Amino acid sequence: MISADTIKQHLPPDIAARVRSVRLKEDVATLVADAGGLGRAEAAALQERIEQAAGGVPGVREVRVALMADKVQRRIVAVGSGKGGVGKSTLTANLAVALARMGRKVGVVDADIYGPSQPVLLDAADRKPSADGKQLIPVESDFGVKLLSMGQLVAPGKAIAWRGPMTGGALGQLMDAQWGDTELLLVDLPPGTGDVQLTMLQKFKPTGAIVVSTPQDLALIDATRALDLFRQTDTPIIGIVENMAGYICPHCGEASDPFGSGGAEAAARAVGETFLGRIPLAMSIRIASDAGQPPAANDGLQGEPFAAIAARLAEWLDRT
């Protein structure tokens, strides 16, 4: 005589691990399975496999499957700057990689619709996202980080000449994709305080924001505007990062500060925000970034500042 235990024993191990209960009434088997972290296509495939496996048990006439999934408590961290050219995208990519190495399930949304650079930084420029109906499925990078970017959806070098409402729609598609079990999304915002930033902050309400600046006074003035935007939208500010902080000549070893020194740290103190750390102006970081090999992906010297800032971000998230 068949029993619920008999049915479960006939399931492949990977399916059995997801089955939470089996109930048998006469010749009808009802199975409840955990579909947490699965996209719609994966969940449908799981249901089909359960039906086939349980339906193959002698004496079972009908199989009914109920899928349950705990909603992932996904958090969003926006990485912004008041102006371009301060290394915001490089910081975002390396923070994501460093967090992934710490065991976090991380995704990156390249919200710089007009100037996407994450596909290059994460070596995914030749990988195109697929879709499940109208929902995009992020690309898996080689660094344990999922990615979606307009740079993967348009031809290389093609200008995106869109007005504000269209960019907002594009951002919504990137954010509402099938992120699966991703727990944290790092959003690489475009520079400035325009439509994309407002859509992100008002519609998706990030858990917190990081502001990136170089040490020079002009960049700090613009960074202050980014801070003000986050405050106006009640977005918690995690802290400020100083990029391009100091340069060591690879030939003579002499240290110099082409963009000044300590400006972002001083600005953080002046406005009462946390200073998260500084990233040096280093040729090796630029070369690795252009090659799609984030320094944070290994234990080298150039990856240490990114790992330290990622650890501070992780601590902030764990406290929040």
C-alpha positions as CSV (number, residue, x, y, z in Angstrom):
1,M,0.0,0.0,0.0
2,I,1.4,3.4,-0.9
3,S,2.0,6.1,1.7
4,A,3.3,9.7,1.8
5,D,6.7,8.3,2.7
6,T,6.7,6.1,-0.3
7,I,6.0,9.0,-2.6
8,K,8.8,11.1,-1.1
9,Q,11.2,8.3,-1.4
10,H,10.5,8.3,-5.2
11,L,11.5,11.9,-5.6
12,P,15.0,12.9,-6.7
13,P,17.1,14.2,-3.8
14,D,17.2,17.8,-5.1
15,I,13.4,17.8,-5.3
16,A,12.9,16.0,-2.0
17,A,14.9,18.7,-0.3
18,R,12.3,21.3,-1.4
19,V,9.2,19.3,-0.5
20,R,7.8,20.4,2.8
21,S,4.8,18.1,3.1
22,V,3.2,15.1,1.3
23,R,-0.5,14.3,1.8
24,L,-2.2,11.3,0.3
25,K,-6.0,10.9,0.2
26,E,-7.2,7.8,-1.6
27,D,-5.2,8.0,-4.9
28,V,-4.6,11.7,-5.0
29,A,-1.2,13.0,-3.8
30,T,-0.8,16.6,-2.7
31,L,2.7,18.0,-2.3
32,V,3.8,21.4,-0.9
33,A,7.2,22.5,-2.1
34,D,9.4,25.5,-1.3
35,A,10.1,27.5,-4.5
36,G,12.0,30.2,-2.7
37,G,14.7,31.9,-4.8
38,L,13.4,30.5,-8.0
39,G,12.2,32.5,-11.0
40,R,8.9,31.8,-12.7
41,A,10.4,29.4,-15.3
42,E,12.4,27.6,-12.6
43,A,9.4,27.2,-10.4
44,A,7.3,25.9,-13.3
45,A,10.1,23.3,-14.0
46,L,10.2,22.3,-10.4
47,Q,6.4,21.7,-10.4
48,E,6.6,19.7,-13.6
49,R,9.4,17.4,-12.1
50,I,7.4,16.9,-8.9
51,E,4.3,15.9,-10.9
52,Q,6.3,13.5,-13.1
53,A,8.1,11.9,-10.2
54,A,5.1,11.5,-7.9
55,G,2.9,10.5,-10.8
56,G,5.2,7.6,-11.5
57,V,4.5,6.0,-8.1
58,P,2.2,3.0,-8.6
59,G,-1.2,3.7,-7.2
60,V,-1.1,7.5,-7.6
61,R,-3.8,8.6,-10.0
62,E,-3.4,12.4,-9.6
63,V,-0.7,14.7,-8.3
64,R,-1.4,18.2,-7.0
65,V,1.5,20.6,-6.3
66,A,1.4,23.8,-4.3
67,L,4.5,26.0,-4.4
68,M,5.3,28.4,-1.7
69,A,8.0,31.0,-1.6
70,D,9.2,33.3,1.1
71,K,9.5,36.8,-0.3
72,V,13.2,37.8,-0.4
73,Q,13.8,40.7,1.8
74,R,15.9,42.5,-0.8
75,R,17.7,45.7,0.1
76,I,18.9,48.4,-2.2
77,V,22.0,50.6,-1.8
78,A,22.3,53.5,-4.1
79,V,25.8,54.7,-5.1
80,G,25.8,58.3,-6.2
81,S,27.9,61.3,-6.9
82,G,27.2,65.0,-7.7
83,K,29.3,64.8,-10.9
84,G,30.8,62.4,-13.3
85,G,34.4,61.1,-13.5
86,V,34.8,60.4,-9.8
87,G,35.0,56.6,-10.1
88,K,31.5,55.8,-8.8
89,S,31.0,52.9,-11.2
90,T,34.4,51.4,-10.4
91,L,33.5,51.6,-6.7
92,T,30.1,50.0,-7.2
93,A,31.5,47.1,-9.2
94,N,34.3,46.4,-6.7
95,L,32.0,46.7,-3.6
96,A,29.7,44.2,-5.2
97,V,32.5,41.7,-5.9
98,A,33.9,42.2,-2.4
99,L,30.5,41.6,-0.8
100,A,30.0,38.5,-3.0
101,R,33.4,37.1,-1.7
102,M,32.0,37.7,1.8
103,G,29.1,35.4,1.0
104,R,26.5,38.0,0.2
105,K,24.1,37.4,-2.6
106,V,24.6,40.6,-4.6
107,G,23.3,42.1,-7.8
108,V,24.3,45.3,-9.6
109,V,21.8,47.6,-11.5
110,D,23.6,49.9,-13.9
111,A,21.2,52.9,-13.6
112,D,23.4,55.1,-15.7
113,I,21.1,54.8,-18.7
114,Y,23.0,57.1,-21.0
115,G,26.6,56.0,-20.0
116,P,26.5,52.4,-18.8
117,S,29.9,51.0,-17.8
118,Q,29.2,48.0,-15.5
119,P,29.3,45.5,-18.4
120,V,32.9,46.4,-19.0
121,L,33.9,46.6,-15.4
122,L,32.4,43.2,-14.6
123,D,33.5,41.6,-17.9
124,A,30.0,40.9,-19.2
125,A,29.8,43.2,-22.2
126,D,29.2,40.2,-24.5
127,R,26.5,38.6,-22.4
128,K,22.8,39.5,-23.1
129,P,20.1,39.1,-20.6
130,S,17.2,36.8,-21.4
131,A,13.6,37.4,-20.6
132,D,10.7,35.5,-19.0
133,G,7.7,37.1,-20.6
134,K,8.2,40.9,-19.9
135,Q,10.5,40.3,-17.0
136,L,14.3,40.4,-17.6
137,I,16.6,37.8,-16.2
138,P,20.0,39.2,-15.0
139,V,23.3,38.1,-16.4
140,E,25.6,36.1,-14.2
141,S,29.1,37.5,-14.1
142,D,32.3,35.5,-13.4
143,F,32.5,37.2,-9.9
144,G,29.4,35.9,-8.3
145,V,27.5,39.1,-9.0
146,K,24.3,39.3,-11.1
147,L,24.1,42.3,-13.5
148,L,21.6,44.2,-15.5
149,S,22.6,47.3,-17.6
150,M,21.4,49.1,-20.7
151,G,24.9,48.5,-22.0
152,Q,23.8,44.9,-22.5
153,L,20.6,45.8,-24.3
154,V,21.8,48.3,-27.0
155,A,24.5,48.0,-29.7
156,P,28.0,49.1,-28.6
157,G,28.5,52.8,-29.2
158,K,24.9,53.5,-29.9
159,A,23.6,56.7,-28.2
160,I,20.4,56.4,-26.1
161,A,18.4,59.5,-27.0
162,W,15.5,59.2,-24.5
163,R,13.5,61.7,-22.6
164,G,12.9,61.4,-18.8
165,P,9.8,59.1,-18.9
166,M,11.6,56.6,-21.0
167,T,14.6,56.4,-18.8
168,G,12.3,55.9,-15.8
169,G,10.6,53.0,-17.6
170,A,14.0,51.5,-18.4
171,L,15.1,51.8,-14.8
172,G,11.9,50.1,-13.7
173,Q,12.6,47.1,-16.0
174,L,16.1,46.7,-14.5
175,M,14.9,46.9,-10.9
176,D,11.9,44.7,-11.3
177,A,13.8,41.9,-13.0
178,Q,14.0,38.3,-11.8
179,W,16.7,38.7,-9.2
180,G,15.9,35.4,-7.6
181,D,17.6,35.0,-4.2
182,T,19.6,38.2,-4.5
183,E,19.6,39.8,-1.1
184,L,21.3,43.1,-2.0
185,L,21.1,45.3,-5.1
186,L,23.8,48.0,-5.6
187,V,22.5,50.7,-7.9
188,D,25.1,52.6,-9.9
189,L,23.3,55.9,-10.3
190,P,24.2,58.4,-13.1
191,P,26.0,61.5,-11.9
192,G,23.9,64.5,-10.9
193,T,20.4,64.9,-9.4
194,G,18.0,64.3,-12.3
195,D,15.1,62.1,-13.4
196,V,16.7,58.7,-12.9
197,Q,17.9,59.6,-9.4
198,L,14.4,60.8,-8.4
199,T,12.7,57.8,-9.8
200,M,15.0,55.5,-7.9
201,L,14.7,57.3,-4.6
202,Q,11.0,57.9,-4.7
203,K,9.7,54.6,-6.3
204,F,12.2,52.0,-5.0
205,K,13.2,53.7,-1.7
206,P,16.8,52.5,-1.2
207,T,17.8,51.2,2.2
208,G,20.7,53.6,2.1
209,A,23.1,55.6,-0.1
210,I,26.8,56.0,-0.6
211,V,28.3,59.2,-2.0
212,V,31.6,59.2,-3.9
213,S,33.8,62.2,-4.4
214,T,37.4,63.0,-5.2
215,P,39.3,65.2,-2.7
216,Q,39.2,68.4,-4.8
217,D,36.9,71.2,-3.8
218,L,34.8,71.3,-7.0
219,A,33.9,67.6,-6.7
220,L,33.0,68.1,-3.0
221,I,30.7,70.9,-3.9
222,D,28.8,68.6,-6.3
223,A,28.9,65.7,-3.7
224,T,27.2,68.0,-1.2
225,R,24.3,68.4,-3.7
226,A,24.0,64.6,-3.9
227,L,23.9,64.4,-0.1
228,D,21.2,67.0,-0.1
229,L,19.1,65.0,-2.6
230,F,19.3,61.9,-0.5
231,R,18.3,63.9,2.6
232,Q,15.3,65.5,0.8
233,T,14.0,62.0,-0.1
234,D,14.6,60.6,3.4
235,T,17.2,58.2,2.1
236,P,19.6,57.2,4.9
237,I,23.2,58.1,4.1
238,I,25.6,55.3,4.8
239,G,28.7,57.4,4.2
240,I,31.2,59.1,1.9
241,V,34.0,57.5,0.0
242,E,37.1,59.5,-1.2
243,N,38.3,58.2,-4.6
244,M,41.6,59.1,-6.4
245,A,43.2,59.9,-3.1
246,G,46.9,60.1,-3.6
247,Y,49.2,58.8,-6.4
248,I,52.4,56.8,-6.1
249,C,54.6,57.2,-9.1
250,P,55.4,53.7,-10.4
251,H,58.9,54.9,-11.5
252,C,60.3,56.9,-8.6
253,G,57.9,55.9,-5.8
254,E,57.2,59.5,-4.9
255,A,53.8,60.3,-3.5
256,S,51.7,63.2,-4.8
257,D,48.1,64.4,-4.5
258,P,46.9,65.6,-7.9
259,F,43.4,66.0,-6.7
260,G,44.2,67.2,-3.2
261,S,44.1,65.1,0.0
262,G,41.6,64.4,2.7
263,G,38.9,66.7,1.3
264,A,36.1,64.1,1.3
265,E,37.0,63.0,4.9
266,A,36.9,66.6,6.1
267,A,33.7,67.2,4.3
268,A,32.1,64.1,5.9
269,R,33.1,65.5,9.3
270,A,31.7,68.9,8.5
271,V,28.3,67.6,7.5
272,G,28.1,65.0,10.2
273,E,28.3,61.9,7.9
274,T,30.4,58.8,8.2
275,F,33.7,58.6,6.2
276,L,33.9,55.1,4.8
277,G,37.4,55.2,3.4
278,R,39.5,56.2,0.5
279,I,40.7,54.6,-2.8
280,P,44.0,55.6,-4.2
281,L,44.6,56.9,-7.7
282,A,46.5,53.9,-9.1
283,M,47.3,52.9,-12.6
284,S,46.8,49.2,-11.7
285,I,43.2,49.9,-10.8
286,R,42.5,51.6,-14.1
287,I,44.1,48.8,-16.1
288,A,42.3,46.1,-14.2
289,S,39.0,47.9,-14.5
290,D,39.4,48.4,-18.3
291,A,40.1,44.7,-18.6
292,G,37.0,43.7,-16.6
293,Q,39.0,42.3,-13.7
294,P,37.9,44.1,-10.6
295,P,40.8,44.4,-8.1
296,A,38.4,43.3,-5.3
297,A,38.2,39.9,-6.9
298,N,41.5,38.9,-5.5
299,D,43.6,39.4,-2.4
300,G,46.1,41.9,-4.0
301,L,47.1,45.2,-2.5
302,Q,44.8,47.2,-4.8
303,G,41.7,45.2,-3.7
304,E,42.2,46.0,0.0
305,P,40.6,49.4,0.1
306,F,37.5,48.1,-1.6
307,A,37.3,45.2,0.8
308,A,37.6,47.5,3.8
309,I,34.8,49.7,2.5
310,A,32.6,46.7,1.7
311,A,33.1,45.4,5.3
312,R,31.9,48.8,6.6
313,L,28.9,48.6,4.3
314,A,28.1,45.1,5.5
315,E,28.4,46.2,9.1
316,W,25.9,49.0,8.4
317,L,23.5,46.7,6.7
318,D,23.7,44.2,9.6
319,R,22.8,47.0,12.1
320,T,20.0,48.4,10.0
